[in-house]
Amino acid sequence: MSQILESLAEVIWEAEFDAFAVMPARPLKRMLPLLRQAQEEGRYPDFVEQNVEKRIDPRHLQASAKSVLALAVSYNTGPPGPAEPLHGTISRYAWGLDYHRVLHSRMDRLIDYLRERLGARECTKAVDTTFLVDRALAVEAGLGYPGSNCAVYVPPFGSWVFLAEILVDVALPPTSPPGGNWSCPVGCDLCVRACPTGALLAPGKIKPQRCLSYLTQMTGPIPLDLRGKLGSRLWGCDTCQQACPINRKAPHTRHAEFAPLVGPHVPLLPLLDLTNQEFKERFGPTALGWRGKNTLQRNACIVLGNQREQAALPTLQKTAQEHPSSVVREAAAWAVQRLT
């Protein structure tokens, strides 16, 4: 490892990142046919950039970029256990502080170093809110490998990681490719078989429109044939990650910011009476606050319908009649039918 990379590694650890890799800023040519195939097969998400050629080249985000610094932070806080009646489960990544804020703050420290010590002038941060394919950049840089569940695995942390990138206008020495066999165990398809909706069509191939995590974050009504599959999931889904034997051995995170502020399980009935201000105060600091209270209240209605606890009926009936959102009213009415 070069002296530049050794010094950079120290700064990255002090900035509380758990792993990093460096690659030249170049197009990810191997991704182009995969993204086009996903579009042709109706597996391409609606909410991301539709120009796939733009998505594969970091220089479309920063024209001056010469290097990509790929970063990872572990968020493994341990398994949540089952939800009690009238409670909904939140995905592990959203228990603590919003990782976007945490990672952006830490990247600012790295950017200061890149500018002061390495002469960088232009740097751009990315944490899954740009058009870039973060997972593909992480794999191309050698930060991790693609899992059968379509997540990126960063040893020894498994796929319990947040990914980020810094584009920089300085040519940094690239890190060496990882040694050994970086891949899921041959023949292992536990994640594929565990997926409740069949969203994982095969190892490494997903139809996002059937993914429960996707469904809990989308706007509008959740398809009727998939509502029962949500079970007690209020936000997100960790099933394919929890089924993975590699992930079961992953160390717990060292980062206190990701300790639970909400969850892992949340009482559902109080959610249906939250005002916008109360929602912002409780969930605003977390990674589920961005979508707004109506989406979470829609999900709460569906979970209550799945649990079929009679104690929920009066609140659901009131919600079905009085809630200002037609989407939430419809979800509540569906739940009422399940309880009566």
N, C-alpha and C positions, 0 to 999 in steps of 0.2 A: 504494500500500500504506500502511495506517495506521501510525502510530508504534508502536502495540502490536504489530502484525504484524512490523514491521521489527525490533523488539527481540526478539520471539519467534523470528524466523528466525535471528538471531545465536546465541541460546542453543541452539536446535535443532542448528545446525551444530557448535557447540562440544561438544554432547552426543553428537556423532558419528552423527547421522541425516543421510541424504542428501537427503530431500525431505519436504515436509509440506503439508497442506491443512487448512482448518478449515471445518466446517459446523455448522448448528444441530442439536441432538439431536432428531430427528424420525423418524417411521416411514418406512421405505423402501418406499413403496406399490407401486412398479414391480416389486419383487421378489416380492410375494405371489403373483401368478398364475404366475410362473415356478417358484417352489418347489412350489406345489400341482400344477402340471403334472408336475413331476419325480416327485412322490409317486404321481400317477395312472399314470404310465408305468413305474413300477418303477425309476426312476433316482435315487431319493433314498437317500443313505447311511444305513446302519443305526446308525452310531456317533455321530450328531449329534442334537441336540434335534429331536424330532418335531413339536413345536408351532411351525408356521411363523410364526404371528402373533407369537409371542414373539421369534423370531429376527430379525425385521425392525425391531424398535424398541429402540434403545439404552437407553431409559428403563426397560425391563424388567430391565436389569442395574444401573442406577443411577437411581432415581426422581427424584433431584434434578438430573440432568444437563441442562445447557442448551446445551453445545457438545461437539462431537467433534473431537479433534485427531488426524487420520490421519497416520501416519508410515511411512516406508520406509527400508530400509537395503539397499544392494547387497551381494550375496555372490558375484559373478562372479569365480571364481578361475581361469578358463581351462579348456579341454577336457581330459578325462582321458586320451584315447588308448585303444587297445584293451587288454583284459585279457590277461595271459599265461595259459597253461594252469594249472589248479589255483588260480586267483585269481578273485575275484568283485568286481564294480564297485559302488561306493557312489555314490549320487546326490550331486551337487555340494553341495547344501545341508547335508549331514550330515558333511562332511569335518572341519570345525573344531569349535570350542566350540559347545555347544548354544545356538542363537540365542534360545531362550526366556530363558535366564539373562542373556545379553548384553543383549537389548533391555529386559528388566525393570530391570536395573541402570541403563541409560541413561535410561529413563523416570523413575526415581526422581529423577534430577537435574532433569528438566523439571518434575516435580511440586513439587519444592522451590521452583523459580522461580514457578510458578503460585500457590503459597500465599503466598510472601513478597512478591511484587511485584504480583500481580493479585488478591489477596484470595480465592483459592479455598479452600474448606474441605473439600469432598469430591471426591476424584478416584479413578477406577477404571481400572486397566490391563487391556489385553486383547491377547494375542498368540496367536491361533488356538486357544486352549483354552477359550474361553467359547462360549456358544450363538450369539453374533453372527456375521453373515456378513461376515467381514473384507474380502473382495474387493469386495462390494457397497458397503460403507462407503467404501472407497478410491475407487471410481468415483464415487459420489454426491458425495463431497467435492471431486472434481476432482484427486485425487492422481495418477490414471492412467486408463487406458481398458481395457475388456475385450478380451482377445485371442481369436483364433479357437481357441486351445488351452485356453481357459477360465481362463488365468492373467491377472493384471493387469499391464499394461505401464506402467512409470513412466519416461518419457523423462528422460535418455538411457540409462537402465540396463536397458532391456528388461524382461523378466519375471524376471530374476535378482534378485529383491528379496524381503526379508522385510517383512511388513506388521504394523503394530501400531496401537493406538488408545489414547488417554486420554480418558475421559469426565470432564467437569469441570462444576462447578455455577456457573460464571461464563459469562456471554454474551460470547464472544469475537467480534471482527469476522470474518465469513466471508471466506475467500480468493476471489479472482475466478476465474471459470471459465477454463480454459486456452484460449488463442487457437489458431487454425489447425485443421487436420484431424487430430484425435487418433483414429486408428483403424488397424487393420491395412490393408495395401495391398488395394485392390479386387481381388477375384478370387483372392487368394492363399489356397491351401488346402494348402500344403506340410506343415503340422503334421498336418492331418487324414489326409493320405495316408501320412505317416511312421509313424503310430501302429500298433504291431505287432499289436494285438488288435482294432482297430476301435472302441476305446472312445470315440473322438471321432466321433460319429455325423454331425456336420456342424459347420461353423464355429460355435463358441460353445455347442455342445450335447454333453454327455458322459454316458456311462453309467459311473459310478465302479466298479461291480462288475466291469468288464472292464479297468480301468486297472491297469497293472503296478505303479505306485507304491502304489496301494491294496492290491493283492494281497500285496505284500511286507510290509505292516504289519498286515494282518488276522490274527486268530488262527484256529486250526483248519487243516484241509487246504486247499491251493490246488487249485482244480478241475483235473482231469486234462487237459482240452482246452486249458488255458492254460499249463501248465507249460513246454512247449517254447518258448513265446513269451518266457519270461523270459531265455533265452539265458544270459549271464554276469552278469545283474543280481542282486546280492546284497541291495541295499536301495534302493528308490526307482527312478525311471526319469526320464531327462532327454531322451528322444528327441524329444518334440514341441517342446521348447524349443531343442534343438540344431539342429533342422531349420529354425528361423526365421531368415530373413535379417536381421531387425532385431536379434535377439539376438547374431548373429555380430559385429555392429559395436559391441556394448555395451562400455564401458570396464571394466577390471578393478577389483575392489573396493579401497578404501583401508584396509580393516579387517583388521588382522593376526589378529584372533580367529578368522577363518574360513579361515586357512591350514590345510592338512591336518594333523590329528592322527592320523587313520586314513584309509586310502584315498589316492588314488582307487581303488586295487585292494588287496584283502586276501587273504592266503593262506587257503585254505579248510580244508585238513585240520587245522591246529591249532585252528580254531574248534570242531570237533566234540568236542574233548577239554577245552574250557574249563569250569572250575568257575564257580559263580555269583560268587564273589569275584573271580576273574580277569576275568570279563566286566565287572563293575562298574568294576574298575580301568582296563581298557582302553577300554571304550565308554561308561562312565557319564558322562564329561564331554561327550559328543556328543549330537546330536539323535536318535540311534537307540538310545540306552541305555534309554529309557523302556519299551520293549516287552518287554525281557528276552531272555535268551539262547536260549530254545527257539525263538522265532520266527526269529532269525537262523540258528540251526542247521538248522531246517527249510529255509530258503532255500538254505543252503549245500549241503544234500543235493541239492536240485533243480538247482542250477547244476552240480554235479559230474555229475549224471545227464545234463545237456545237453551237457557237454563230453566225456564218454565217455573220460576218461583212465584207462587201466588201473591206474595208480599209486594211484588213489583207492579201488580195490576193497576191499582189506583193511580200511581205516578205515570204509568204508560198511557192510561186512558186520558189523563189530563194533557199529556204531551201530544197525543194524537189529535186532540181538539184545539189546543191553544198555541202550540209552538209556531213562531213566525216563519220557520223554514218548511217548505212543502216536502223537502227530502226527509227531514227529521220526522215530520208528521206521518209520512208514509211508512217509515221504518217503525215508528211506534205503533201504528195501526197493524202492521204485519205481526209485531210481537204480541199485541193484544189477541189477535186471532190464534196465536200459538198457545196462549194461556187460557183460552175459553173454549 
